[in-house]
Amino acid sequence: LVDMLRAQAAYMLINQSGHAMQPGPRNYNRSFIRDGAATAATLVRMGMPKTARDYLQWYAGHAVHENGLVSPILNDDGSVNTGFGSDIEYDSQGQFIWLVAELARLDGGARSVRDYQDKVTRAMKFMQELRERTMVPGYLADQPSPERFHGILAPSISHEGYPVPTHSYWDDYWALKGWHDGAWLAEQWGDAKTAAWAREQYAALRASMAASIRATMKWKGIDTIPADADMGGSDPTSLSIGLDPAGQQDVMPADALKTTFDRYLDDVRKRDVPGALYAYTPYEIRNVLTYVHLNRPQEAHELLMRFLGHRRPAPWQVLAEVVYSDPRHAIYLGDMPHTWIGSEYARAIFGMLMHEGDDTLSLLPGTPPAWVAGDGLRVDGLPTAYGTLAMAARQQGQTLRITLAPGLHKDTALKVSWPNRTQPSRVTVDGKVVTDFDDQGLRTTQPFKRLEASW
């Protein structure tokens, strides 16, 4: 797992052309903010913030227009790529703002990205315009159940599964992330008026999203979460963005969310049937984090290890953009190594170890028992929104020991999850017996030095 993680960071640097982050070495001579933001954020976690900052500076210097549109693609020379989709991909604003906020959270604070304040504000204004396009009287009134389109973002082709502009919820999840992080940045910059406006827009889009999802489900007669409002199709891998990093799990009906990913996992397991024919893209790695957020760490681990079994050849630590059941079938594989997929792998690993909520740092939220068994696990120098995480976790016999070294902010609230999800008989925190815990874990109001749980 660690070798795979380090290899992805190395391949990200190899795939770079100048400051341009590129998702692969073969198909691309251009940079997408879609995968570039995820790649740059991973490099910050891996101790290379300057590389990420150089990319952001380069991209922002060429791609943010006066009206706030963030061009989704730049050519390697910094010119705007004007091919199909150059002005009808609407996830880019949220992704740009997210990267600015990630650099602030993980490396230097909001003051260190103050130069982007005007561009962030303009990008948010464009997101508001995109939503207002679907709020004009009579919008798509000739369609059945037209209320499913009201108040969400205008149709685009950001989601690569749609050949024509579509009201894809992918864009809305990224816009919500943009509003959330834009409000936080504005507040940190001392711009209370912009922060209040961003929070209002965030709440309005959330309400429209929740209503749209339910209206689409009712119109389509489905019991799963749809990926778009036009066709109500299923695409769990794009839906996962809504949970992480967008943090919008509570916008989705819980029963439908569970059903969606129960069926997805059933489909994945069918790949094990002798003679099964399949093809899939390892972008699906992002679904690992969905099972973490659904509090299903064992299934998250199962899914992760299934994907890693498809490294070909395994010692290269490479997943092709497309994986086939027949490894010798001569057909399109996409890029190898594909470092947007690599960044999703890294996000999965980090997200199984910790999760940064708005007011709490969660430890071991998706860590399976296997990771703390034997020699256990150790994390050193991992940047988080709550400071630097240095953690060791090891279970010997019936006792789990978790230690934290200095680095987290002193007022950081923690949520610790038990990897086995069973209630211990005794827990001590820094030598003091505590009783406020259950079968999921416990919470503390500040970092500890040593926690012991016994079963």
KEKEFI-355759 format. One record per residue (C-alpha): residue number from 1; x, y, z. Coordinates in nm, 3 decimals. Layout:
+-----+---------+---------+---------+
| num |    east |   north |      up |
+-----+---------+---------+---------+
| NUM |       X |       Y |       Z |
...
+-----+---------+---------+---------+
This chain:
+-----+---------+---------+---------+
| num |    east |   north |      up |
+-----+---------+---------+---------+
|   1 |   0.000 |   0.000 |   0.000 |
|   2 |   0.277 |   0.243 |   0.089 |
|   3 |   0.486 |   0.157 |  -0.216 |
|   4 |   0.180 |   0.216 |  -0.433 |
|   5 |   0.123 |   0.554 |  -0.268 |
|   6 |   0.479 |   0.671 |  -0.317 |
|   7 |   0.480 |   0.549 |  -0.675 |
|   8 |   0.172 |   0.758 |  -0.757 |
|   9 |   0.344 |   1.074 |  -0.634 |
|  10 |   0.648 |   0.991 |  -0.847 |
|  11 |   0.435 |   0.925 |  -1.154 |
|  12 |   0.256 |   1.258 |  -1.101 |
|  13 |   0.590 |   1.436 |  -1.129 |
|  14 |   0.691 |   1.228 |  -1.431 |
|  15 |   0.364 |   1.313 |  -1.608 |
|  16 |   0.413 |   1.687 |  -1.550 |
|  17 |   0.503 |   1.914 |  -1.840 |
|  18 |   0.649 |   2.229 |  -1.689 |
|  19 |   0.399 |   2.338 |  -1.426 |
|  20 |   0.114 |   2.163 |  -1.607 |
|  21 |  -0.026 |   1.864 |  -1.420 |
|  22 |  -0.126 |   1.599 |  -1.673 |
|  23 |  -0.329 |   1.286 |  -1.601 |
|  24 |  -0.122 |   1.066 |  -1.829 |
|  25 |   0.196 |   1.047 |  -2.040 |
|  26 |   0.052 |   0.947 |  -2.375 |
|  27 |  -0.287 |   1.096 |  -2.459 |
|  28 |  -0.229 |   1.445 |  -2.325 |
|  29 |  -0.044 |   1.765 |  -2.405 |
|  30 |  -0.282 |   1.967 |  -2.191 |
|  31 |  -0.388 |   2.007 |  -1.831 |
|  32 |  -0.736 |   1.973 |  -1.682 |
|  33 |  -0.822 |   2.151 |  -1.357 |
|  34 |  -1.049 |   1.851 |  -1.289 |
|  35 |  -0.767 |   1.606 |  -1.228 |
|  36 |  -0.495 |   1.868 |  -1.181 |
|  37 |  -0.658 |   1.993 |  -0.862 |
|  38 |  -0.680 |   1.641 |  -0.721 |
|  39 |  -0.322 |   1.567 |  -0.823 |
|  40 |  -0.187 |   1.890 |  -0.677 |
|  41 |  -0.376 |   1.835 |  -0.350 |
|  42 |  -0.220 |   1.488 |  -0.326 |
|  43 |   0.127 |   1.631 |  -0.373 |
|  44 |   0.066 |   1.871 |  -0.083 |
|  45 |  -0.015 |   1.571 |   0.137 |
|  46 |   0.300 |   1.402 |   0.010 |
|  47 |   0.522 |   1.692 |   0.114 |
|  48 |   0.550 |   1.884 |  -0.213 |
|  49 |   0.342 |   2.198 |  -0.161 |
|  50 |   0.562 |   2.414 |  -0.386 |
|  51 |   0.485 |   2.192 |  -0.684 |
|  52 |   0.115 |   2.229 |  -0.611 |
|  53 |   0.145 |   2.606 |  -0.565 |
|  54 |   0.332 |   2.642 |  -0.892 |
|  55 |   0.054 |   2.456 |  -1.069 |
|  56 |  -0.218 |   2.670 |  -0.912 |
|  57 |  -0.037 |   2.992 |  -0.997 |
|  58 |   0.014 |   2.879 |  -1.356 |
|  59 |  -0.345 |   2.763 |  -1.401 |
|  60 |  -0.505 |   3.062 |  -1.232 |
|  61 |  -0.293 |   3.300 |  -1.436 |
|  62 |  -0.438 |   3.174 |  -1.762 |
|  63 |  -0.777 |   3.014 |  -1.698 |
|  64 |  -0.990 |   3.245 |  -1.482 |
|  65 |  -1.188 |   3.480 |  -1.704 |
|  66 |  -1.344 |   3.816 |  -1.620 |
|  67 |  -1.692 |   3.662 |  -1.587 |
|  68 |  -1.559 |   3.397 |  -1.349 |
|  69 |  -1.558 |   3.106 |  -1.591 |
|  70 |  -1.260 |   2.883 |  -1.512 |
|  71 |  -1.150 |   2.721 |  -1.835 |
|  72 |  -1.150 |   2.346 |  -1.773 |
|  73 |  -0.848 |   2.278 |  -1.994 |
|  74 |  -0.522 |   2.460 |  -2.063 |
|  75 |  -0.268 |   2.360 |  -2.324 |
|  76 |   0.084 |   2.302 |  -2.198 |
|  77 |   0.190 |   2.647 |  -2.319 |
|  78 |  -0.072 |   2.808 |  -2.097 |
|  79 |  -0.317 |   2.892 |  -2.376 |
|  80 |  -0.683 |   2.806 |  -2.327 |
|  81 |  -0.781 |   2.486 |  -2.499 |
|  82 |  -1.070 |   2.583 |  -2.726 |
|  83 |  -1.179 |   2.236 |  -2.828 |
|  84 |  -1.526 |   2.096 |  -2.767 |
|  85 |  -1.628 |   2.156 |  -2.409 |
|  86 |  -1.397 |   2.448 |  -2.343 |
|  87 |  -1.686 |   2.665 |  -2.227 |
|  88 |  -1.951 |   2.408 |  -2.129 |
|  89 |  -1.779 |   2.220 |  -1.847 |
|  90 |  -1.906 |   2.362 |  -1.521 |
|  91 |  -1.727 |   2.164 |  -1.252 |
|  92 |  -1.408 |   2.367 |  -1.295 |
|  93 |  -1.510 |   2.662 |  -1.075 |
|  94 |  -1.563 |   2.443 |  -0.770 |
|  95 |  -1.245 |   2.246 |  -0.835 |
|  96 |  -1.038 |   2.564 |  -0.864 |
|  97 |  -1.174 |   2.704 |  -0.537 |
|  98 |  -1.120 |   2.366 |  -0.366 |
|  99 |  -0.752 |   2.365 |  -0.462 |
| 100 |  -0.703 |   2.720 |  -0.332 |
| 101 |  -0.865 |   2.615 |  -0.004 |
| 102 |  -0.664 |   2.291 |   0.019 |
| 103 |  -0.339 |   2.484 |  -0.006 |
| 104 |  -0.463 |   2.723 |   0.262 |
| 105 |  -0.573 |   2.442 |   0.493 |
| 106 |  -0.267 |   2.223 |   0.448 |
| 107 |   0.015 |   2.468 |   0.382 |
| 108 |   0.035 |   2.818 |   0.514 |
| 109 |  -0.316 |   2.934 |   0.591 |
| 110 |  -0.555 |   3.158 |   0.399 |
| 111 |  -0.312 |   3.448 |   0.402 |
| 112 |  -0.077 |   3.247 |   0.180 |
| 113 |  -0.340 |   3.233 |  -0.098 |
| 114 |  -0.475 |   3.587 |  -0.058 |
| 115 |  -0.364 |   3.672 |  -0.412 |
| 116 |  -0.645 |   3.451 |  -0.543 |
| 117 |  -0.923 |   3.633 |  -0.359 |
| 118 |  -1.057 |   3.816 |  -0.663 |
| 119 |  -1.046 |   3.505 |  -0.880 |
| 120 |  -1.223 |   3.295 |  -0.617 |
| 121 |  -1.498 |   3.558 |  -0.583 |
| 122 |  -1.543 |   3.578 |  -0.959 |
| 123 |  -1.565 |   3.201 |  -0.986 |
| 124 |  -1.839 |   3.198 |  -0.724 |
| 125 |  -2.033 |   3.468 |  -0.911 |
| 126 |  -2.021 |   3.251 |  -1.223 |
| 127 |  -2.153 |   2.955 |  -1.024 |
| 128 |  -2.446 |   3.171 |  -0.918 |
| 129 |  -2.510 |   3.263 |  -1.281 |
| 130 |  -2.508 |   2.895 |  -1.381 |
| 131 |  -2.774 |   2.820 |  -1.122 |
| 132 |  -2.988 |   3.117 |  -1.221 |
| 133 |  -3.005 |   2.988 |  -1.579 |
| 134 |  -3.229 |   2.704 |  -1.460 |
| 135 |  -3.450 |   2.936 |  -1.254 |
| 136 |  -3.598 |   3.143 |  -1.538 |
| 137 |  -3.977 |   3.109 |  -1.570 |
| 138 |  -4.080 |   2.814 |  -1.782 |
| 139 |  -3.738 |   2.649 |  -1.790 |
| 140 |  -3.782 |   2.312 |  -1.967 |
| 141 |  -4.155 |   2.332 |  -1.896 |
| 142 |  -4.221 |   2.100 |  -2.189 |
| 143 |  -4.040 |   1.816 |  -2.010 |
| 144 |  -4.215 |   1.576 |  -1.769 |
| 145 |  -4.159 |   1.675 |  -1.406 |
| 146 |  -3.970 |   1.994 |  -1.498 |
| 147 |  -3.924 |   2.073 |  -1.130 |
| 148 |  -3.629 |   1.832 |  -1.134 |
| 149 |  -3.425 |   2.091 |  -1.322 |
| 150 |  -3.509 |   2.392 |  -1.107 |
| 151 |  -3.227 |   2.565 |  -0.922 |
| 152 |  -2.944 |   2.326 |  -1.012 |
| 153 |  -2.656 |   2.416 |  -1.242 |
| 154 |  -2.704 |   2.456 |  -1.615 |
| 155 |  -2.628 |   2.152 |  -1.833 |
| 156 |  -2.266 |   2.077 |  -1.923 |
| 157 |  -2.037 |   1.799 |  -2.044 |
| 158 |  -1.801 |   1.800 |  -1.744 |
| 159 |  -1.903 |   1.446 |  -1.657 |
| 160 |  -1.730 |   1.252 |  -1.931 |
| 161 |  -2.007 |   0.994 |  -1.949 |
| 162 |  -2.241 |   1.236 |  -2.129 |
| 163 |  -2.180 |   1.322 |  -2.498 |
| 164 |  -2.426 |   1.614 |  -2.492 |
| 165 |  -2.481 |   1.884 |  -2.229 |
| 166 |  -2.660 |   1.727 |  -1.933 |
| 167 |  -2.781 |   1.841 |  -1.591 |
| 168 |  -2.525 |   1.623 |  -1.418 |
| 169 |  -2.519 |   1.631 |  -1.040 |
| 170 |  -2.141 |   1.599 |  -1.068 |
| 171 |  -2.129 |   1.973 |  -1.140 |
| 172 |  -2.359 |   2.055 |  -0.849 |
| 173 |  -2.151 |   1.857 |  -0.601 |
| 174 |  -1.841 |   2.046 |  -0.711 |
| 175 |  -2.027 |   2.377 |  -0.696 |
| 176 |  -2.135 |   2.299 |  -0.341 |
| 177 |  -1.774 |   2.228 |  -0.252 |
| 178 |  -1.679 |   2.558 |  -0.415 |
| 179 |  -1.941 |   2.752 |  -0.217 |
| 180 |  -1.842 |   2.579 |   0.108 |
| 181 |  -1.470 |   2.643 |   0.064 |
| 182 |  -1.526 |   2.988 |  -0.086 |
| 183 |  -1.723 |   3.092 |   0.223 |
| 184 |  -1.445 |   2.963 |   0.448 |
| 185 |  -1.176 |   3.144 |   0.249 |
| 186 |  -1.371 |   3.471 |   0.250 |
| 187 |  -1.421 |   3.446 |   0.624 |
| 188 |  -1.051 |   3.381 |   0.675 |
| 189 |  -0.969 |   3.679 |   0.456 |
| 190 |  -1.193 |   3.903 |   0.667 |
| 191 |  -1.456 |   3.951 |   0.394 |
| 192 |  -1.769 |   3.888 |   0.600 |
| 193 |  -2.006 |   4.013 |   0.328 |
| 194 |  -1.875 |   3.767 |   0.067 |
| 195 |  -1.871 |   3.486 |   0.323 |
| 196 |  -2.238 |   3.548 |   0.410 |
| 197 |  -2.335 |   3.557 |   0.041 |
| 198 |  -2.146 |   3.233 |  -0.025 |
| 199 |  -2.318 |   3.059 |   0.264 |
| 200 |  -2.658 |   3.175 |   0.135 |
| 201 |  -2.580 |   3.043 |  -0.213 |
| 202 |  -2.452 |   2.718 |  -0.065 |
| 203 |  -2.774 |   2.667 |   0.129 |
| 204 |  -2.988 |   2.753 |  -0.174 |
| 205 |  -2.809 |   2.509 |  -0.404 |
| 206 |  -2.823 |   2.237 |  -0.137 |
| 207 |  -3.199 |   2.278 |  -0.110 |
| 208 |  -3.239 |   2.268 |  -0.488 |
| 209 |  -3.016 |   1.963 |  -0.512 |
| 210 |  -3.210 |   1.772 |  -0.247 |
| 211 |  -3.539 |   1.855 |  -0.418 |
| 212 |  -3.405 |   1.769 |  -0.763 |
| 213 |  -3.270 |   1.429 |  -0.658 |
| 214 |  -3.603 |   1.334 |  -0.505 |
| 215 |  -3.801 |   1.467 |  -0.802 |
| 216 |  -3.582 |   1.272 |  -1.045 |
| 217 |  -3.619 |   0.954 |  -0.841 |
| 218 |  -3.997 |   0.994 |  -0.835 |
| 219 |  -4.018 |   1.074 |  -1.208 |
| 220 |  -3.795 |   0.782 |  -1.300 |
| 221 |  -3.944 |   0.543 |  -1.046 |
| 222 |  -3.607 |   0.437 |  -0.909 |
| 223 |  -3.481 |   0.345 |  -0.563 |
| 224 |  -3.119 |   0.450 |  -0.622 |
| 225 |  -2.947 |   0.792 |  -0.630 |
| 226 |  -2.950 |   0.928 |  -0.987 |
| 227 |  -2.639 |   1.076 |  -1.146 |
| 228 |  -2.827 |   1.338 |  -1.346 |
| 229 |  -3.165 |   1.503 |  -1.374 |
| 230 |  -3.214 |   1.439 |  -1.746 |
| 231 |  -3.213 |   1.059 |  -1.760 |
| 232 |  -3.193 |   0.955 |  -1.395 |
| 233 |  -2.913 |   0.713 |  -1.478 |
| 234 |  -2.694 |   0.536 |  -1.225 |
| 235 |  -2.325 |   0.615 |  -1.190 |
| 236 |  -2.194 |   0.539 |  -0.840 |
| 237 |  -1.842 |   0.650 |  -0.928 |
| 238 |  -1.951 |   1.007 |  -1.003 |
| 239 |  -2.190 |   1.004 |  -0.708 |
| 240 |  -1.898 |   0.932 |  -0.474 |
| 241 |  -1.765 |   1.284 |  -0.532 |
| 242 |  -2.078 |   1.403 |  -0.357 |
| 243 |  -1.969 |   1.230 |  -0.037 |
| 244 |  -1.596 |   1.302 |  -0.061 |
| 245 |  -1.466 |   1.562 |  -0.106 |
| 246 |  -1.797 |   1.750 |  -0.141 |
| 247 |  -1.942 |   1.633 |   0.193 |
| 248 |  -2.304 |   1.619 |   0.076 |
| 249 |  -2.408 |   1.277 |   0.203 |
| 250 |  -2.704 |   1.422 |   0.393 |
| 251 |  -2.848 |   1.567 |   0.070 |
| 252 |  -2.909 |   1.212 |  -0.055 |
| 253 |  -3.191 |   0.987 |   0.071 |
| 254 |  -3.012 |   0.742 |   0.301 |
| 255 |  -3.201 |   0.429 |   0.192 |
| 256 |  -3.139 |   0.501 |  -0.176 |
| 257 |  -2.773 |   0.570 |  -0.108 |
| 258 |  -2.735 |   0.236 |   0.066 |
| 259 |  -2.918 |   0.055 |  -0.214 |
| 260 |  -2.700 |   0.222 |  -0.477 |
| 261 |  -2.378 |   0.099 |  -0.323 |
| 262 |  -2.512 |  -0.241 |  -0.220 |
| 263 |  -2.588 |  -0.307 |  -0.586 |
| 264 |  -2.258 |  -0.160 |  -0.699 |
| 265 |  -2.062 |  -0.394 |  -0.471 |
| 266 |  -2.268 |  -0.689 |  -0.593 |
| 267 |  -2.171 |  -0.599 |  -0.949 |
| 268 |  -1.804 |  -0.571 |  -0.856 |
| 269 |  -1.807 |  -0.911 |  -0.689 |
| 270 |  -1.950 |  -1.067 |  -1.005 |
| 271 |  -1.613 |  -0.998 |  -1.168 |
| 272 |  -1.486 |  -1.295 |  -0.965 |
| 273 |  -1.722 |  -1.542 |  -1.133 |
| 274 |  -1.520 |  -1.786 |  -1.347 |
| 275 |  -1.533 |  -1.678 |  -1.709 |
| 276 |  -1.678 |  -1.336 |  -1.627 |
| 277 |  -1.624 |  -1.075 |  -1.898 |
| 278 |  -1.589 |  -0.717 |  -1.784 |
| 279 |  -1.422 |  -0.385 |  -1.843 |
| 280 |  -1.407 |  -0.100 |  -1.595 |
| 281 |  -1.206 |   0.208 |  -1.518 |
| 282 |  -1.017 |   0.232 |  -1.187 |
| 283 |  -1.165 |   0.577 |  -1.135 |
| 284 |  -1.388 |   0.351 |  -0.927 |
| 285 |  -1.123 |   0.367 |  -0.655 |
| 286 |  -1.298 |   0.681 |  -0.531 |
| 287 |  -1.588 |   0.454 |  -0.427 |
| 288 |  -1.366 |   0.321 |  -0.148 |
| 289 |  -1.422 |   0.647 |   0.040 |
| 290 |  -1.798 |   0.613 |   0.002 |
| 291 |  -1.792 |   0.291 |   0.204 |
| 292 |  -1.583 |   0.474 |   0.465 |
| 293 |  -1.851 |   0.742 |   0.492 |
| 294 |  -2.120 |   0.474 |   0.505 |
| 295 |  -1.934 |   0.329 |   0.805 |
| 296 |  -1.847 |   0.009 |   0.622 |
| 297 |  -1.468 |  -0.013 |   0.660 |
| 298 |  -1.440 |  -0.383 |   0.581 |
| 299 |  -1.612 |  -0.332 |   0.245 |
| 300 |  -1.393 |  -0.028 |   0.179 |
| 301 |  -1.089 |  -0.248 |   0.235 |
| 302 |  -1.231 |  -0.528 |   0.021 |
| 303 |  -1.291 |  -0.288 |  -0.267 |
| 304 |  -0.946 |  -0.133 |  -0.237 |
| 305 |  -0.771 |  -0.470 |  -0.250 |
| 306 |  -0.979 |  -0.581 |  -0.549 |
| 307 |  -0.856 |  -0.280 |  -0.744 |
| 308 |  -0.496 |  -0.336 |  -0.642 |
| 309 |  -0.522 |  -0.690 |  -0.771 |
| 310 |  -0.554 |  -0.543 |  -1.120 |
| 311 |  -0.216 |  -0.373 |  -1.130 |
| 312 |  -0.051 |  -0.506 |  -1.442 |
| 313 |   0.233 |  -0.573 |  -1.398 |
| 314 |   0.193 |  -0.550 |  -1.022 |
| 315 |   0.552 |  -0.441 |  -0.937 |
| 316 |   0.509 |  -0.128 |  -1.149 |
| 317 |   0.233 |  -0.004 |  -0.915 |
| 318 |   0.031 |   0.104 |  -1.219 |
| 319 |  -0.340 |   0.086 |  -1.290 |
| 320 |  -0.439 |   0.142 |  -1.650 |
| 321 |  -0.720 |   0.383 |  -1.728 |
| 322 |  -0.925 |   0.083 |  -1.839 |
| 323 |  -0.900 |  -0.271 |  -1.700 |
| 324 |  -1.029 |  -0.576 |  -1.889 |
| 325 |  -1.102 |  -0.928 |  -1.771 |
| 326 |  -0.863 |  -1.059 |  -2.037 |
| 327 |  -0.522 |  -0.904 |  -1.967 |
| 328 |  -0.395 |  -1.004 |  -2.313 |
| 329 |  -0.683 |  -0.851 |  -2.508 |
| 330 |  -0.542 |  -0.596 |  -2.751 |
| 331 |  -0.766 |  -0.294 |  -2.701 |
| 332 |  -0.760 |   0.061 |  -2.567 |
| 333 |  -0.609 |   0.082 |  -2.217 |
| 334 |  -0.588 |   0.460 |  -2.188 |
| 335 |  -0.292 |   0.607 |  -2.008 |
| 336 |  -0.049 |   0.413 |  -1.790 |
| 337 |   0.024 |   0.542 |  -1.536 |
| 338 |  -0.294 |   0.745 |  -1.505 |
| 339 |  -0.233 |   0.990 |  -1.224 |
| 340 |  -0.587 |   1.116 |  -1.176 |
| 341 |  -0.657 |   0.756 |  -1.083 |
| 342 |  -0.338 |   0.773 |  -0.876 |
| 343 |  -0.470 |   1.075 |  -0.688 |
| 344 |  -0.797 |   0.893 |  -0.617 |
| 345 |  -0.593 |   0.606 |  -0.476 |
| 346 |  -0.405 |   0.848 |  -0.251 |
| 347 |  -0.729 |   1.013 |  -0.137 |
| 348 |  -0.864 |   0.669 |  -0.049 |
| 349 |  -0.560 |   0.580 |   0.162 |
| 350 |  -0.557 |   0.914 |   0.344 |
| 351 |  -0.935 |   0.900 |   0.391 |
| 352 |  -0.919 |   0.554 |   0.548 |
| 353 |  -0.666 |   0.689 |   0.798 |
| 354 |  -0.830 |   1.023 |   0.878 |
| 355 |  -1.107 |   1.258 |   0.771 |
| 356 |  -1.124 |   1.635 |   0.821 |
| 357 |  -1.472 |   1.752 |   0.912 |
| 358 |  -1.565 |   2.114 |   0.961 |
| 359 |  -1.511 |   2.093 |   1.337 |
| 360 |  -1.361 |   1.749 |   1.405 |
| 361 |  -1.066 |   1.542 |   1.289 |
| 362 |  -1.164 |   1.175 |   1.258 |
| 363 |  -0.893 |   0.914 |   1.314 |
| 364 |  -0.905 |   0.563 |   1.165 |
| 365 |  -1.254 |   0.614 |   1.009 |
| 366 |  -1.196 |   0.353 |   0.740 |
| 367 |  -0.905 |   0.159 |   0.885 |
| 368 |  -0.970 |  -0.217 |   0.878 |
| 369 |  -0.848 |  -0.443 |   1.161 |
| 370 |  -0.577 |  -0.583 |   0.931 |
| 371 |  -0.400 |  -0.246 |   0.925 |
| 372 |  -0.352 |  -0.229 |   1.302 |
| 373 |  -0.267 |  -0.598 |   1.345 |
| 374 |   0.092 |  -0.718 |   1.377 |
| 375 |   0.328 |  -0.423 |   1.351 |
| 376 |   0.031 |  -0.191 |   1.309 |
| 377 |   0.049 |   0.135 |   1.119 |
| 378 |   0.235 |   0.462 |   1.155 |
| 379 |   0.175 |   0.800 |   0.996 |
| 380 |   0.444 |   1.069 |   1.020 |
| 381 |   0.418 |   1.429 |   0.906 |
| 382 |   0.083 |   1.411 |   0.726 |
| 383 |  -0.055 |   1.762 |   0.665 |
| 384 |  -0.417 |   1.806 |   0.769 |
| 385 |  -0.650 |   2.100 |   0.817 |
| 386 |  -0.589 |   2.058 |   1.192 |
| 387 |  -0.211 |   2.056 |   1.182 |
| 388 |   0.039 |   1.779 |   1.122 |
| 389 |  -0.071 |   1.426 |   1.202 |
| 390 |   0.183 |   1.186 |   1.352 |
| 391 |   0.000 |   0.874 |   1.466 |
| 392 |   0.075 |   0.512 |   1.544 |
| 393 |  -0.192 |   0.245 |   1.593 |
| 394 |  -0.129 |  -0.118 |   1.685 |
| 395 |  -0.344 |  -0.395 |   1.826 |
| 396 |  -0.168 |  -0.663 |   2.029 |
| 397 |  -0.396 |  -0.935 |   2.158 |
| 398 |  -0.706 |  -0.767 |   2.291 |
| 399 |  -0.556 |  -0.419 |   2.333 |
| 400 |  -0.546 |  -0.140 |   2.076 |
| 401 |  -0.292 |   0.137 |   2.140 |
| 402 |  -0.303 |   0.467 |   1.956 |
| 403 |  -0.035 |   0.730 |   2.011 |
| 404 |  -0.019 |   1.085 |   1.880 |
| 405 |   0.297 |   1.292 |   1.861 |
| 406 |   0.283 |   1.674 |   1.877 |
| 407 |   0.168 |   1.853 |   1.565 |
| 408 |  -0.208 |   1.886 |   1.582 |
| 409 |  -0.358 |   2.216 |   1.696 |
| 410 |  -0.416 |   2.207 |   2.070 |
| 411 |  -0.791 |   2.272 |   2.043 |
| 412 |  -0.857 |   2.000 |   1.781 |
| 413 |  -1.161 |   1.785 |   1.861 |
| 414 |  -1.105 |   1.421 |   1.770 |
| 415 |  -1.327 |   1.131 |   1.680 |
| 416 |  -1.154 |   0.793 |   1.708 |
| 417 |  -1.311 |   0.490 |   1.538 |
| 418 |  -1.249 |   0.133 |   1.650 |
| 419 |  -1.133 |  -0.069 |   1.347 |
| 420 |  -1.335 |  -0.372 |   1.462 |
| 421 |  -1.652 |  -0.169 |   1.537 |
| 422 |  -1.715 |  -0.354 |   1.864 |
| 423 |  -1.739 |  -0.200 |   2.209 |
| 424 |  -1.429 |  -0.236 |   2.427 |
| 425 |  -1.457 |  -0.321 |   2.796 |
| 426 |  -1.207 |  -0.057 |   2.909 |
| 427 |  -1.061 |   0.261 |   2.762 |
| 428 |  -0.794 |   0.494 |   2.899 |
| 429 |  -0.683 |   0.827 |   2.755 |
| 430 |  -0.345 |   0.946 |   2.879 |
| 431 |  -0.373 |   0.704 |   3.169 |
| 432 |  -0.720 |   0.811 |   3.283 |
| 433 |  -1.016 |   0.575 |   3.257 |
| 434 |  -1.297 |   0.711 |   3.038 |
| 435 |  -1.650 |   0.577 |   3.000 |
| 436 |  -1.800 |   0.788 |   2.724 |
| 437 |  -1.752 |   0.548 |   2.432 |
| 438 |  -1.957 |   0.294 |   2.236 |
| 439 |  -1.910 |   0.025 |   1.973 |
| 440 |  -1.809 |   0.285 |   1.714 |
| 441 |  -1.543 |   0.477 |   1.902 |
| 442 |  -1.505 |   0.782 |   2.119 |
| 443 |  -1.463 |   1.158 |   2.099 |
| 444 |  -1.218 |   1.389 |   2.272 |
| 445 |  -1.213 |   1.766 |   2.291 |
| 446 |  -0.839 |   1.788 |   2.233 |
| 447 |  -0.551 |   1.570 |   2.112 |
| 448 |  -0.416 |   1.300 |   2.343 |
| 449 |  -0.077 |   1.136 |   2.371 |
| 450 |  -0.185 |   0.776 |   2.426 |
| 451 |  -0.514 |   0.592 |   2.405 |
| 452 |  -0.561 |   0.227 |   2.504 |
| 453 |  -0.876 |   0.025 |   2.440 |
| 454 |  -0.914 |  -0.334 |   2.562 |
| 455 |  -1.171 |  -0.597 |   2.467 |
+-----+---------+---------+---------+
